[in-house]
Amino acid sequence: MNTHSTVRVQCAIAGGGPAAIMLGFLLARAGIEVAVCEKWPDFFRDFRGDTIHPSTMELLHELGLLDEFLKLPHDETTKVEADVGDAKITIADFSHLSTHCKFLAFMPQWDFLSFISTHAKQCPAFHLYMQTEVTDLIEESGRIVGMRAKQKDGELEIRADLVIGADGRHSTVREKIGLVPTELGAPMDVLWFRISRKTSDPAVALGRIDRGKMMIMLDRTDFWQCGYIIPKGHAEEFKKNGLPAFLESLAVLQPFLADRTGEIASWDQVKMLSVSVSRVETWHTKGLLLIGDAAHAMSPIGGVGINLAIQDAVAAANILAPRFRTGSITESDLAAVERRRTFPMKVIQRMQVLIQNKLISRILASHEHSKPPFFLRVLKRVPLLRRIPAYLIGIGVRPEHIGPSLSLKH
């Protein structure tokens, strides 16, 4: 039976990723009525960012959730290392950060989202609609006043004082208001796949670079989650060359995998992730605000995407929660969120583009035995300098904190 229902909340959020769930939790915790719409029936999707940075764990500490969070299965590293040819380079050392957690935590994103949403559901003001896909916006008198969504058994109309577009880099909300992101360029895509892990496997650096090949490996206890970097737009060329050639290149890059590359029996087990660095110039219009990937897509360099999205959510909650209580959110309030987060976003994107253009594109174009570039050689020789990338990755630019406006409401 096809049904149509309408609900009324103060804030309607499109998307079920880190920015959406965190913002929904923070607002509901502060007593603001929130509806979050996630189009999938669960959070379980592979190939999503899963690097939880010290900045995010600091926020969990401020929320009183850090100890519980760290009891969840996860891996920790105090350093980001890369094997470049025959050299092992420590790029960032987090052990000197002035945070409660001086390490990166690797946790599947679905576990992180489940953790936050479980706590959010304890707030009476939080409403999570799974398997609910936002399809359109409701506009009246030149202002966005809600959104329409498709559910399994019908349609849902959500009326709200403010709509938040946190539905990712392919945002439906952004498309409906006619905003087109500016592409800053990316020289690479990623082939993402799994391969089994043995207890006898050696500990490996996060990244491996040699002879024009690059691969990231994440330890998932019983398997390796691998990201093989390829030149932008070359996925079909790799397929044309054949699966055996691809598997051979894996064995050359990481010889200990040679006895199990046959586990990848077809290209169906290899997913191509298109890398994009982009942003919209304006994040808001009357009654609507974009945050996270909907406002700015990040490169996977540094694993900053999930953490930057969460920082957006915290900034938005800090600024908007008091305005929700007065019942008068203006465009200047939305502009304040954009101003707060634009500078750190642009700094990180600029750094990512610089690394892409000066390092990654050159590596991918070379077939010679790789030697560490100059700035990596400097990091190897001067360990103190490793604190700089550690700070930029682990804490970031203009880190956010849980403000007094987000105090728990009973």
C-alpha positions in Angstrom: 0.0 0.0 0.0 1.4 3.4 -1.1 1.1 5.9 1.8 1.9 9.6 2.2 2.8 11.0 5.5 4.0 14.4 6.8 6.2 15.2 9.8 7.3 18.5 11.3 10.7 19.1 12.9 13.0 22.0 13.5 15.9 20.5 11.4 15.7 18.0 8.5 18.9 16.4 7.4 19.5 14.6 4.1 22.1 11.9 4.3 23.3 9.3 6.8 27.1 9.8 6.7 29.4 11.2 9.5 28.3 14.9 9.0 24.6 14.0 9.0 24.6 11.6 12.0 26.9 13.8 14.1 24.9 17.0 13.5 21.7 15.2 14.2 23.1 13.8 17.4 24.4 17.1 18.6 21.2 19.1 17.8 19.0 16.4 19.4 21.2 16.2 22.4 20.6 20.0 22.8 16.9 19.5 22.6 16.4 20.4 18.9 13.9 18.2 17.0 15.8 16.6 14.2 14.9 14.2 11.3 17.7 12.4 9.5 17.0 10.6 6.3 19.4 7.8 5.1 18.5 6.1 1.8 20.0 2.7 2.6 18.5 0.2 5.0 21.8 0.1 7.0 25.2 1.8 7.3 27.0 -1.2 5.9 28.8 -0.1 2.8 32.4 -0.8 2.0 34.9 1.7 0.6 34.0 4.5 3.0 36.5 6.5 4.9 37.4 4.8 8.2 40.3 6.8 9.6 39.2 8.4 12.9 41.6 11.2 13.8 42.6 12.6 17.2 40.4 15.7 16.5 37.3 13.5 16.3 38.3 11.4 19.3 38.8 14.7 21.2 35.2 15.6 20.4 34.1 12.2 21.7 36.0 12.9 24.9 34.2 16.2 25.3 30.9 14.3 24.8 31.8 11.8 27.4 31.9 8.9 24.9 35.6 8.3 24.3 36.1 5.4 26.7 33.1 3.5 25.3 34.2 4.3 21.7 37.7 2.8 22.3 36.1 -0.4 23.5 34.9 -1.1 19.9 37.1 -3.2 17.7 39.7 -0.9 16.0 43.3 -0.6 15.1 45.6 2.2 16.3 48.8 3.7 14.8 50.9 6.5 16.3 52.7 7.0 12.9 51.9 7.3 9.2 54.7 5.5 7.4 55.3 4.7 3.7 57.7 2.4 2.0 59.2 4.3 -1.0 61.4 2.0 -2.9 63.8 0.5 -0.4 63.3 3.3 2.2 60.8 3.4 5.0 59.7 7.0 5.7 57.8 8.2 8.7 55.6 11.0 7.4 53.7 11.9 10.6 54.2 11.1 14.3 51.1 11.7 16.4 52.7 10.8 19.7 53.4 14.4 20.5 49.9 15.8 20.0 48.3 17.5 23.0 45.2 15.4 22.7 43.7 12.5 24.7 44.4 10.1 21.8 47.8 10.5 20.3 47.1 8.1 17.4 44.9 7.4 14.4 42.1 4.9 14.9 41.0 2.6 12.0 37.4 1.6 12.4 34.9 0.6 9.6 32.7 3.6 9.1 29.6 1.6 9.6 30.7 0.8 13.2 31.4 4.5 13.9 28.0 5.6 12.5 26.2 2.8 14.4 27.9 4.0 17.6 26.9 7.6 17.1 23.4 6.8 16.0 22.9 4.5 19.0 23.6 7.4 21.3 21.6 9.8 19.2 18.5 7.5 19.5 18.6 7.9 23.3 17.6 11.6 22.6 13.8 11.9 22.3 14.4 14.7 19.7 16.3 12.5 17.3 14.5 10.7 14.5 16.4 8.5 12.1 14.5 7.4 8.9 16.4 4.5 7.3 15.6 3.4 3.7 14.3 6.9 3.1 15.8 8.6 0.0 15.4 12.4 -0.3 14.1 13.1 -3.8 13.1 16.8 -3.8 12.9 20.0 -1.8 9.9 22.0 -0.7 10.0 25.6 -1.5 7.5 28.3 -0.5 7.8 32.1 -1.1 11.5 31.7 -2.2 12.6 29.7 0.9 13.3 26.0 1.4 10.8 24.8 4.0 11.3 21.0 3.9 12.1 18.0 1.7 10.3 15.1 0.2 11.6 11.5 0.5 10.8 8.1 -1.0 10.3 5.2 1.4 9.7 1.5 0.9 5.9 1.9 1.3 5.3 5.4 0.2 6.3 9.0 0.4 7.4 11.1 3.4 7.2 14.9 3.6 9.3 16.6 6.2 8.6 20.2 7.1 11.4 22.0 8.9 12.8 25.4 9.9 16.1 24.4 8.2 17.1 21.7 5.7 20.7 20.4 5.8 22.2 18.8 2.8 24.7 16.3 4.1 24.1 13.7 1.4 27.6 13.4 0.0 29.6 14.4 -3.1 26.7 13.4 -5.4 24.2 15.4 -3.3 20.6 15.4 -4.5 19.9 18.5 -2.3 22.8 20.4 -3.9 21.5 19.5 -7.4 17.9 20.6 -6.5 19.1 24.1 -5.6 21.2 24.3 -8.8 24.7 24.5 -7.2 27.5 23.0 -9.3 30.8 22.2 -7.6 34.1 23.5 -9.0 36.5 20.7 -9.7 40.1 21.4 -8.5 41.4 18.3 -10.3 42.8 14.9 -9.2 45.4 12.8 -11.1 44.3 9.5 -9.7 41.6 7.0 -9.1 41.6 4.0 -6.7 41.0 0.4 -7.3 39.6 -0.9 -4.0 39.6 -4.6 -3.0 40.1 -7.2 -0.3 42.7 -9.9 0.1 43.1 -12.3 3.0 45.5 -11.7 5.8 47.6 -14.4 7.5 48.9 -14.2 11.0 52.4 -14.7 9.6 52.1 -11.6 7.3 54.6 -8.9 8.1 53.6 -5.5 9.5 53.4 -3.1 6.6 53.5 0.6 6.2 50.2 2.3 5.4 51.5 3.0 1.9 53.8 1.3 -0.6 55.4 3.2 -3.5 57.7 1.8 -6.2 58.2 1.9 -10.0 55.1 4.0 -10.7 52.9 1.9 -8.5 51.2 2.9 -5.2 49.1 0.9 -2.9 47.5 1.6 0.5 46.9 -1.4 2.9 44.6 -1.3 5.9 44.8 -4.2 8.4 41.3 -5.6 9.0 42.5 -8.5 11.2 41.5 -11.3 8.9 41.9 -9.4 5.6 43.7 -6.5 4.0 41.7 -3.7 2.6 43.7 -2.5 -0.3 43.6 0.7 -2.4 45.7 0.5 -5.6 46.3 4.0 -7.0 46.0 4.4 -10.8 46.1 7.4 -13.1 42.8 9.2 -13.4 40.6 7.6 -16.0 42.8 4.5 -16.6 40.5 1.9 -15.0 39.3 0.6 -18.4 42.9 0.4 -19.6 43.8 -1.8 -16.6 40.8 -4.1 -17.4 41.8 -4.3 -21.0 45.3 -5.4 -20.0 43.7 -8.3 -18.1 43.3 -9.4 -14.6 46.5 -11.5 -14.5 48.6 -8.5 -15.3 47.0 -6.5 -12.5 47.5 -9.4 -10.0 51.1 -9.7 -11.1 51.6 -6.0 -10.3 50.2 -6.6 -6.8 52.7 -9.4 -6.2 55.6 -7.2 -7.5 54.6 -4.4 -5.2 54.0 -6.6 -2.1 55.7 -10.0 -2.7 54.2 -11.6 0.4 50.8 -11.4 -1.3 51.9 -13.5 -4.3 50.5 -16.7 -2.9 46.9 -15.4 -2.6 46.3 -12.9 -5.4 44.3 -15.6 -7.0 41.6 -14.9 -4.5 40.6 -12.0 -6.8 38.9 -14.1 -9.5 37.2 -11.4 -11.4 37.0 -7.6 -11.8 33.7 -7.8 -10.0 35.8 -8.0 -6.8 37.6 -4.8 -7.6 35.7 -1.5 -7.2 36.9 1.7 -8.9 36.6 4.8 -6.7 36.8 8.1 -8.6 38.8 10.6 -6.7 37.6 14.2 -6.7 38.6 17.4 -5.1 35.8 20.0 -5.5 33.8 22.6 -3.7 30.8 24.8 -4.1 31.4 28.6 -3.7 28.2 29.1 -1.7 27.1 26.6 0.9 23.6 28.0 1.6 20.4 29.5 0.4 17.3 30.6 2.3 16.3 27.8 4.6 19.1 25.4 3.5 22.7 24.7 4.3 25.3 22.2 2.8 28.0 20.6 4.9 30.5 17.8 4.5 31.1 16.3 1.0 28.0 18.0 -0.3 29.9 21.3 0.1 33.4 20.1 -0.5 34.7 16.7 -1.7 38.1 15.8 -0.4 40.9 13.6 -1.8 41.7 10.5 0.2 45.1 11.9 1.0 45.5 12.1 4.8 42.2 10.4 5.4 40.7 13.8 6.4 37.3 13.6 4.7 35.3 12.0 7.5 37.0 14.2 10.1 36.5 17.4 8.2 32.8 16.5 7.7 32.5 16.0 11.5 34.1 19.4 12.1 31.5 21.0 9.8 28.8 19.3 11.8 30.1 20.6 15.1 30.5 24.1 13.8 27.0 24.1 12.4 25.6 22.8 15.7 27.5 25.3 17.8 26.2 28.2 15.7 22.7 27.1 14.9 21.5 25.5 18.2 20.9 28.8 19.9 19.1 30.1 16.8 16.8 27.1 16.7 15.8 27.9 20.3 14.8 31.4 19.3 13.0 30.1 16.2 14.7 32.5 13.9 17.4 31.1 11.6 18.6 33.7 9.1 20.9 33.5 6.1 23.5 35.4 8.1 23.5 32.4 10.5 24.1 30.0 7.7 26.7 32.3 6.3 28.5 32.2 9.7 28.8 28.4 9.4 30.2 28.7 5.9 32.7 31.4 7.0 33.8 29.3 9.9 34.6 26.2 7.9 35.7 27.6 4.5 39.2 28.6 5.5 40.2 25.2 7.0 38.6 23.4 4.0 40.5 25.5 1.5 43.8 25.0 3.3 43.4 21.2 3.4 42.3 21.1 -0.3 45.2 23.3 -1.3 47.6 20.9 0.4 46.0 17.9 -1.1 46.2 19.3 -4.6 49.8 20.3 -4.1 50.7 16.7 -3.0 48.7 15.3 -5.9 50.4 17.5 -8.5 54.0 17.5 -7.1 54.2 13.9 -5.8 51.5 11.5 -6.9 51.2 12.5 -10.5 55.0 12.2 -10.9 55.1 8.8 -9.2 52.4 7.4 -11.4 54.2 8.7 -14.5 57.5 7.0 -13.6 58.5 3.4 -14.1 61.9 3.6 -12.4 62.9 2.4 -9.0 61.3 5.0 -6.6 63.5 7.2 -4.5 62.0 9.4 -1.8 61.3 13.0 -2.9 63.1 15.8 -1.2 60.5 16.7 1.4 60.3 13.0 2.5 64.0 12.8 2.8 63.9 15.9 5.0 61.3 14.2 7.2 63.5 11.1 7.5 66.5 13.2 8.6 64.8 15.6 10.9 62.2 13.7 13.0 61.0 16.9 14.7 59.4 18.0 11.5 57.1 15.0 11.5 55.1 16.9 14.1 53.9 19.3 11.4 52.0 16.8 9.2 50.9 15.1 12.3 49.2 18.3 13.5 47.7 19.1 10.2 46.3 15.5 9.8 45.5 14.7 13.4 44.1 18.0 14.6 43.7 20.1 11.5 43.1 23.7 10.8 40.7 25.5 13.2 39.6 22.5 15.2 36.1 22.6 16.6 34.9 21.8 20.1 31.6 21.0 21.8 30.3 24.5 22.9 28.0 25.5 25.8 25.0 25.8 23.4 25.2 22.0 22.9 24.8 21.1 26.6 22.7 18.0 27.3 19.0 18.7 27.6 16.8 16.4 29.7 
